[in-house]
Amino acid sequence: MTITILLADDHAIVREGLRFLLEAQPDMEVVAEASDGRDAVQMATELQPAVAIMDITMPGLNGIEASLQIKESCPETRIIVLSMHSTSEHIFRALQAGAVGYLLKESAPPQVVDAVRAVHCGRRYLSPSIMDTLTEDYVHQRSIADADSPLSRLSPREREVLQLVVEGRSSAEIARDVHLSPKTVETYRSRLMAKLGVGDLISLVKFAIQHGLTPPD
Protein backbone atom coordinates (compact mmCIF):
# COMPACT_ATOMS: atom_id res chain seq x y z
CA MET A 1 0.00 0.00 0.00
CA THR A 2 1.32 3.41 -0.98
CA ILE A 3 1.58 5.96 1.83
CA THR A 4 0.30 9.30 0.54
CA ILE A 5 2.03 12.31 2.07
CA LEU A 6 1.39 16.05 2.32
CA LEU A 7 4.42 18.31 2.91
CA ALA A 8 3.88 21.69 4.55
CA ASP A 9 6.88 23.99 4.97
CA ASP A 10 7.45 27.58 3.94
CA HIS A 11 10.95 26.81 2.63
CA ALA A 12 10.91 25.34 -0.87
CA ILE A 13 14.35 23.79 -0.44
CA VAL A 14 13.13 21.84 2.61
CA ARG A 15 10.10 20.54 0.72
CA GLU A 16 12.29 19.60 -2.24
CA GLY A 17 14.65 17.64 0.00
CA LEU A 18 11.81 15.85 1.73
CA ARG A 19 10.13 14.99 -1.56
CA PHE A 20 13.37 13.54 -2.93
CA LEU A 21 13.90 11.51 0.24
CA LEU A 22 10.37 10.16 0.54
CA GLU A 23 9.70 9.40 -3.11
CA ALA A 24 12.89 7.36 -3.19
CA GLN A 25 10.94 4.90 -1.02
CA PRO A 26 8.91 2.36 -2.99
CA ASP A 27 5.88 2.68 -0.72
CA MET A 28 5.64 6.48 -0.42
CA GLU A 29 4.18 9.21 -2.62
CA VAL A 30 4.12 12.97 -1.99
CA VAL A 31 0.70 14.05 -3.25
CA ALA A 32 0.84 17.75 -2.33
CA GLU A 33 3.06 20.54 -1.05
CA ALA A 34 1.99 23.63 0.88
CA SER A 35 4.00 26.72 1.81
CA ASP A 36 1.65 27.94 4.54
CA GLY A 37 -0.79 26.54 7.06
CA ARG A 38 -3.98 27.55 5.30
CA ASP A 39 -2.98 25.85 2.06
CA ALA A 40 -1.99 22.78 4.06
CA VAL A 41 -5.45 22.55 5.63
CA GLN A 42 -7.17 23.01 2.25
CA MET A 43 -5.00 20.40 0.51
CA ALA A 44 -5.38 17.92 3.35
CA THR A 45 -9.15 18.34 3.30
CA GLU A 46 -9.28 17.76 -0.46
CA LEU A 47 -6.76 14.90 -0.71
CA GLN A 48 -7.07 13.17 2.69
CA PRO A 49 -3.40 12.08 2.75
CA ALA A 50 -2.31 9.26 5.00
CA VAL A 51 0.43 11.40 6.54
CA ALA A 52 1.00 15.15 6.81
CA ILE A 53 4.49 16.44 7.61
CA MET A 54 4.11 19.89 9.12
CA ASP A 55 6.50 22.69 9.97
CA ILE A 56 5.48 24.86 12.93
CA THR A 57 6.60 28.31 11.78
CA MET A 58 4.62 29.11 8.64
CA PRO A 59 2.96 32.35 7.46
CA GLY A 60 -0.77 32.93 7.63
CA LEU A 61 -1.52 29.97 9.88
CA ASN A 62 1.15 28.25 11.93
CA GLY A 63 1.64 24.49 11.92
CA ILE A 64 0.08 23.95 15.34
CA GLU A 65 -3.20 25.63 14.43
CA ALA A 66 -3.15 24.02 11.00
CA SER A 67 -2.68 20.60 12.60
CA LEU A 68 -5.74 21.19 14.78
CA GLN A 69 -7.84 21.98 11.72
CA ILE A 70 -6.46 19.04 9.78
CA LYS A 71 -7.36 16.67 12.62
CA GLU A 72 -10.92 17.99 12.52
CA SER A 73 -11.37 17.67 8.77
CA CYS A 74 -9.11 14.64 8.22
CA PRO A 75 -9.24 12.48 11.35
CA GLU A 76 -7.47 9.60 9.61
CA THR A 77 -4.46 11.71 8.57
CA ARG A 78 -1.47 11.08 10.81
CA ILE A 79 0.49 14.25 11.53
CA ILE A 80 4.25 14.51 11.97
CA VAL A 81 5.75 17.81 13.04
CA LEU A 82 9.19 18.49 11.57
CA SER A 83 10.53 21.62 13.19
CA MET A 84 13.60 23.47 14.39
CA HIS A 85 11.92 24.04 17.75
CA SER A 86 12.94 21.63 20.51
CA THR A 87 11.40 23.25 23.61
CA SER A 88 8.94 21.25 25.68
CA GLU A 89 6.29 23.92 25.07
CA HIS A 90 6.44 23.48 21.29
CA ILE A 91 6.45 19.70 21.64
CA PHE A 92 3.46 19.59 24.01
CA ARG A 93 1.48 22.05 21.89
CA ALA A 94 2.10 19.93 18.80
CA LEU A 95 1.04 16.73 20.55
CA GLN A 96 -2.04 18.43 21.97
CA ALA A 97 -2.90 19.57 18.45
CA GLY A 98 -2.97 15.96 17.30
CA ALA A 99 0.57 15.28 16.10
CA VAL A 100 1.68 11.69 16.61
CA GLY A 101 5.24 12.30 15.51
CA TYR A 102 7.78 15.00 16.27
CA LEU A 103 11.20 15.36 14.66
CA LEU A 104 13.79 18.09 14.55
CA LYS A 105 14.93 19.33 11.16
CA GLU A 106 18.43 18.29 12.09
CA SER A 107 17.26 14.66 12.26
CA ALA A 108 18.96 12.16 10.01
CA PRO A 109 16.96 11.33 6.84
CA PRO A 110 16.33 7.71 7.88
CA GLN A 111 14.46 9.01 10.95
CA VAL A 112 12.00 10.84 8.72
CA VAL A 113 11.33 7.69 6.73
CA ASP A 114 11.02 5.63 9.91
CA ALA A 115 8.63 8.22 11.37
CA VAL A 116 6.34 8.09 8.34
CA ARG A 117 6.14 4.31 8.45
CA ALA A 118 5.64 4.26 12.22
CA VAL A 119 2.77 6.75 12.35
CA HIS A 120 1.14 5.16 9.32
CA CYS A 121 1.06 1.90 11.30
CA GLY A 122 -0.63 3.65 14.20
CA ARG A 123 2.39 4.22 16.42
CA ARG A 124 3.87 7.41 17.80
CA TYR A 125 7.33 8.48 16.73
CA LEU A 126 9.49 10.92 18.68
CA SER A 127 13.15 11.42 17.84
CA PRO A 128 15.62 10.56 20.64
CA SER A 129 16.38 14.22 21.32
CA ILE A 130 12.67 14.93 21.71
CA MET A 131 12.31 12.01 24.11
CA ASP A 132 15.19 13.47 26.15
CA THR A 133 13.42 16.84 26.31
CA LEU A 134 10.13 15.27 27.40
CA THR A 135 11.85 13.10 30.00
CA GLU A 136 13.72 16.06 31.49
CA ASP A 137 10.51 18.09 31.59
CA TYR A 138 8.63 15.23 33.24
CA VAL A 139 11.31 14.81 35.89
CA HIS A 140 11.28 18.56 36.54
CA GLN A 141 7.49 18.66 36.85
CA ARG A 142 7.51 15.62 39.13
CA SER A 143 10.11 17.21 41.38
CA ILE A 144 7.84 20.24 41.74
CA ALA A 145 4.84 18.03 42.46
CA ASP A 146 6.79 15.92 44.93
CA ALA A 147 7.86 19.04 46.81
CA ASP A 148 4.16 19.67 47.46
CA SER A 149 3.41 16.07 48.38
CA PRO A 150 2.56 15.25 52.01
CA LEU A 151 5.33 12.64 51.86
CA SER A 152 7.88 15.44 51.51
CA ARG A 153 7.07 16.42 55.10
CA LEU A 154 8.46 13.13 56.35
CA SER A 155 12.10 12.26 56.92
CA PRO A 156 13.51 9.14 55.22
CA ARG A 157 13.31 7.27 58.54
CA GLU A 158 9.68 8.32 59.04
CA ARG A 159 8.80 7.08 55.54
CA GLU A 160 10.51 3.79 56.33
CA VAL A 161 8.54 3.40 59.55
CA LEU A 162 5.35 4.41 57.76
CA GLN A 163 5.68 1.59 55.24
CA LEU A 164 6.38 -0.99 57.93
CA VAL A 165 3.44 0.20 60.02
CA VAL A 166 0.95 -0.09 57.15
CA GLU A 167 2.37 -3.52 56.32
CA GLY A 168 1.08 -4.58 59.73
CA ARG A 169 4.33 -4.77 61.66
CA SER A 170 4.23 -4.16 65.39
CA SER A 171 6.48 -1.57 67.01
CA ALA A 172 8.64 -4.36 68.38
CA GLU A 173 9.05 -5.95 64.96
CA ILE A 174 9.85 -2.61 63.37
CA ALA A 175 12.35 -1.83 66.10
CA ARG A 176 14.12 -5.10 65.37
CA ASP A 177 14.19 -4.51 61.60
CA VAL A 178 15.46 -0.92 61.71
CA HIS A 179 17.67 -1.32 64.79
CA LEU A 180 15.83 1.14 67.01
CA SER A 181 14.11 0.81 70.34
CA PRO A 182 10.32 0.23 70.38
CA LYS A 183 9.90 3.54 72.18
CA THR A 184 11.77 5.37 69.40
CA VAL A 185 9.61 3.63 66.80
CA GLU A 186 6.49 4.78 68.67
CA THR A 187 7.87 8.32 68.61
CA TYR A 188 8.43 8.14 64.85
CA ARG A 189 4.97 6.71 64.36
CA SER A 190 3.27 9.48 66.38
CA ARG A 191 5.33 12.16 64.68
CA LEU A 192 4.62 10.99 61.14
CA MET A 193 0.89 10.67 61.82
CA ALA A 194 0.85 14.21 63.17
CA LYS A 195 2.70 15.53 60.14
CA LEU A 196 0.24 13.81 57.81
CA GLY A 197 -2.80 14.87 59.81
CA VAL A 198 -3.85 11.23 60.24
CA GLY A 199 -5.45 10.07 63.46
CA ASP A 200 -5.79 6.30 63.13
CA LEU A 201 -4.27 3.27 61.45
CA ILE A 202 -7.07 2.85 58.89
CA SER A 203 -6.56 6.39 57.62
CA LEU A 204 -2.81 5.82 57.56
CA VAL A 205 -3.27 2.70 55.42
CA LYS A 206 -5.56 4.60 53.01
CA PHE A 207 -2.93 7.33 52.70
CA ALA A 208 -0.21 4.76 51.98
CA ILE A 209 -2.32 3.09 49.27
CA GLN A 210 -3.14 6.44 47.61
CA HIS A 211 0.55 7.32 47.46
CA GLY A 212 1.73 3.97 46.18
CA LEU A 213 3.58 2.94 49.34
CA THR A 214 1.67 -0.30 49.68
CA PRO A 215 -0.59 -2.34 47.38
CA PRO A 216 -4.39 -2.22 47.88
CA ASP A 217 -4.60 -5.91 48.73
Residue pairs with C-beta under 8 A, 6 or more apart in sequence:
1 27
2 27
2 28
2 29
3 27
3 28
3 29
3 50
3 51
3 116
3 117
3 120
4 29
4 31
4 47
4 49
4 50
4 51
5 22
5 28
5 29
5 30
5 31
5 49
5 50
5 51
5 52
5 53
5 116
6 30
6 31
6 32
6 33
6 34
6 40
6 43
6 44
6 47
6 49
6 51
6 52
6 53
6 77
7 15
7 18
7 19
7 30
7 32
7 33
7 34
7 53
8 33
8 34
8 35
8 36
8 37
8 39
8 40
8 52
8 53
8 54
8 55
8 58
8 63
8 66
9 15
9 18
9 35
9 53
9 54
9 55
9 58
9 82
10 35
10 36
10 55
10 57
10 58
10 59
11 55
12 35
14 55
14 105
15 33
15 35
18 30
18 53
18 82
18 112
19 30
19 33
21 109
21 112
21 113
22 28
22 29
22 30
22 112
22 113
22 116
23 29
23 30
25 113
27 117
28 113
28 116
31 47
31 49
32 43
32 44
32 47
32 49
34 40
34 42
34 43
35 58
35 59
36 58
36 59
36 60
36 61
37 58
37 59
37 60
37 61
37 62
37 63
37 65
37 66
38 60
38 61
38 66
40 52
40 54
40 58
40 61
40 63
40 66
40 70
41 61
41 66
41 69
41 70
41 73
44 52
44 70
44 73
44 74
44 77
45 70
45 73
45 74
48 74
48 76
48 77
49 74
49 77
50 76
50 77
50 78
50 120
51 77
51 78
51 79
51 80
51 116
51 119
51 120
52 67
52 70
52 74
52 77
52 78
52 79
52 80
53 80
53 81
53 82
53 112
53 116
54 63
54 66
54 67
54 70
54 79
54 80
54 81
54 82
54 99
55 63
55 81
55 82
55 83
56 62
56 63
56 64
56 81
56 83
56 85
56 90
56 94
57 63
57 83
57 84
57 85
58 66
61 69
63 81
63 83
63 94
64 93
64 94
64 97
65 97
67 79
67 81
67 94
67 97
67 98
67 99
68 97
68 98
70 77
70 79
70 98
71 77
71 79
71 97
71 98
78 100
78 101
78 119
78 120
79 97
79 98
79 99
79 100
79 101
79 119
80 99
80 100
80 101
80 102
80 103
80 115
80 116
80 119
80 125
81 94
81 99
81 101
81 102
81 103
82 103
82 104
82 105
82 107
82 112
83 90
83 94
83 102
83 103
83 104
83 105
84 104
84 105
84 106
85 91
86 104
86 129
86 130
86 133
87 133
88 133
88 134
88 136
88 137
91 102
91 130
91 133
91 134
94 102
95 102
100 119
100 123
100 124
100 125
101 115
101 118
101 119
101 124
101 125
101 126
102 125
102 126
102 127
102 130
103 111
103 112
103 115
103 125
103 126
103 127
103 130
104 127
104 129
104 130
107 127
111 127
114 125
115 125
115 127
118 124
118 125
119 125
126 134
146 152
149 211
150 195
150 196
150 207
150 211
151 159
151 211
153 195
153 196
154 162
154 192
154 195
154 196
157 178
157 188
158 188
158 191
158 192
158 195
159 192
159 213
160 178
161 174
161 178
161 185
161 188
161 189
161 192
162 192
162 204
162 208
162 213
163 208
163 213
163 214
164 173
164 174
164 177
164 178
165 174
165 189
165 201
165 204
166 201
166 204
166 205
166 208
166 213
166 214
167 214
169 177
171 182
171 185
171 186
171 189
172 182
174 180
174 182
174 185
175 181
175 182
175 184
175 185
178 185
180 188
193 199
193 204
196 204
196 207
198 204
198 207
205 214
208 214
209 215
209 216
